[in-house]
Amino acid sequence: MGEDLLAHRAIGNAAGRRRVERGASRLPAVFLDKDGTVLQDVPYNADPGRMQFAPGARMGLARLARLRMPLIIISNQPGVGLGKIAPEDLLVVRDRLSSMFLSAGATLAGFYYCPHHPQATVIRYACVCPCRKPAPGLLQFAAACHDVDLSRSWFVGDILDDVEAGRRAGCRTILLDNGHETEWRANAWRTPDHIVPDLNAASRWISFQCPRPESGGEA
């Protein structure tokens, strides 16, 4: 997370960052895993033409957008460290994701990824880092960028590493039980607050917990 400045520049959508006045309340956010949660899981894909919504994702994003909370992608991208994709490729991925969010009536507030892997072939990325899920570093970094209250936020993902990262960061967590978790190494950190089949169902649960804010304007 710390050493790759291009990654931070690629991931953090400056236009989506929220800066609040000193003393103002921090806002909740919805953090989303990318592959298998928002997108169909295509390993090491950086081709925007192959990026497709996962089942239920488009409707889920549309419902989450109505809650007016920042929607932020948190993703392990070990393909960078393994030499399968370049950091610059993820700029294209980020732009395509932004367009896909807009097509669902939502805004991508930020896109944060970890390029590291303990067995990376690109030496600078060969390390055990604080940002690779299940560590919470990316969530904490994104929360600082967007003035987010992690204790009021949600993290939605399709494997228990996502759940653990979210819980260690202090978020409420939702697991998409869509067949992508195969090991089921459970412990207290890896126990989600809720389990649903897809992002559409997750958005319903979050909406139930966080009612839609009223529109501005005078009565």
N, C-alpha and C positions, 0 to 999 in steps of 0.2 A: 504494500500500500504506500509506504513512505517514499521509496526510492524512485518510483517511476512517474515522473512529472507529466509525461504525455498521457499516461493512464488517467491521472486526476483531471487533466484538461479535457480528455475525451469524455470522461464519465460525468463530471459535474456539469449539468446544464445551467450555465450562468443565468440565463433568462428565467429559469425556474426557481432560482434560489430566493428564499424569503428572508429579508432582514427586518427584524422588528425593533422598535424603539426600546431603549434600556428600560427595564422594569416591566415591559409588556409580557403577557403570558405566552409561553411557547405553545405551539399547536401540535396536535397529533398528526401522524402520517400513516400511509399504508405502504409498507415495503413489500416488494414482490420479487421472488426468484424469476429468472428469465426462462430458461429452457425447461420445458415440461410443465410450466405454470402459466406463463403468458404465451409462449411460443411452443409449437410442436418441437420435440427434442430431436435435433439433428446434430450429432456430435461434431464439434469443431467447425461449425458452419459460419462463414462470414459472407456468404452470397446472399444479398438482399432478395433475390428472386426466389430463394428457397425458404424464406422466412414466412411462416404461416401461423395464424392464431391457433393455440391449443383449443380443444373443445371447451365451450363455455366462456372463453376468455373475452371475446368481443362484448358479449352482454354483461359480463362481470365488470369490465372496465367502464362501460357506460353507466352502470349503477353506482360504482365507486366515485365516478366523476361528480355525481350529484351531491355527494357528501362534502365536496369542496376541501378535501384534504390532499396534500401533496402525494402523488403516486411516484414512487422511487424504485428503480430496479437495483437489486443487489445480486451480483453474479460471480461465481468462480469461473474464470476463463483460463484453465491450465494450458489450453492450446497455444497461448502466447509463450509460456515457459517451455513447452515441448517443441516449439518451432513450427507448429502447424498453421498458425495464423500470426500476422504481425499486429502490433498495437494500432497501427494506422487503419487496419481493416475494421477495427471496432468503432472507428469514427463513422464508417459507412453503416455499420450495424445500428449504432445509436440513432443516426438520421432516419433510417428505415423504421426503427421502433417508434420514433417520434411521429412519423407519418401514420403508422398503424394506430397509435393511440388516438390521433386526431380523427381518424376514420371512425372510431368508436365514440367520438364526442368527449374524449379525455385528453389530458395534457400530461406528457412525460416530464416530471419535474427534475429528475436526475437519473443518471445511469452510472453506477459505480461497480467496478470489477476488480478482482484479484488476479494478477497474471502469474502468480507463483505456483510452484509445485516442488515437493521435496526431491523428486527425481527429474527435475527440469534439465533439458539439454542445452538451453540458453543459460549460461552460468549465472548471469546477474539475477535470474529468477529462481535459482535452485536454493531454496531455503524453507525453513519452517517459519511462517510469518504470522502476524497477528490479524491479518485481514482475510485469510482463506477460511471460509466456512468449514467447520462449525465454530471457529473463533468469531467474536463479535466486532472485530475492528472496523470493517466496512460500514456496518450499521452505525457505529459510534461516530465515525468520520462524517457520514452523510447527515446524521442528526445535527452535528455541529455546523455543517454548511448551511442547513436549512432551518436552524433554530427549532428543532423538533423535540417534543417531549416524548422520550422513548417509552415511558411508563403508560402513556395513553395511546400508544401506536400499536400497529399490527404488523406481523410479518407472515406472509403466505408463501409456502413452498411445497414441493412435492416429495422431499426426502427428509429424513430425520436430522441430517446435518443443518438444514434450514431451520428446523424447530429449535435445535440446540443453540444456534447462533442467535436467534431471536430471543430465546429465554435468557441467555447470558447477557444480552444487551438490555434486558428489562422489558421487552415487548410482550404483548399477547400474541399467541401463535396459532396458526391454522395449517393443518397438514392436508394436502390434496392426496387422497388415497386413490391414485390412478394407475398403480402398478409399477411406478418407477422406484419405489423403495423396496429393496429386495433382501436387505440384511436384518432389519428390525432389531438393531442393538439398542434396546430400550433402557433408559434410566430416568432419574428425575428431570435432568436437563432436556431429555429427548421425549418428553410427554407433552403433546400439544394441548392447547385449551379446547380445540374443537377439530373434528375430522369431517371432511366433506369430499365429494367426488371431483369437483372442478371449481374454477374461479368464479363462475356464476353463482354457485351455491355458497362459496365463501363470501361473496359480496352481499348476499342476502343476510348472512349471519352478522357481518359487520354493520350493515344498515340497521339491523334490529338492535344492535348494541349501541350504535351511534346514530340517532335519528337525524334526518336531513335538516340542515340549518334553514331557518326561514329566510325568504328573500328580503333584500334590503328595501328601504323606502319607508315612507310614513304611512300609517294606517289611515 
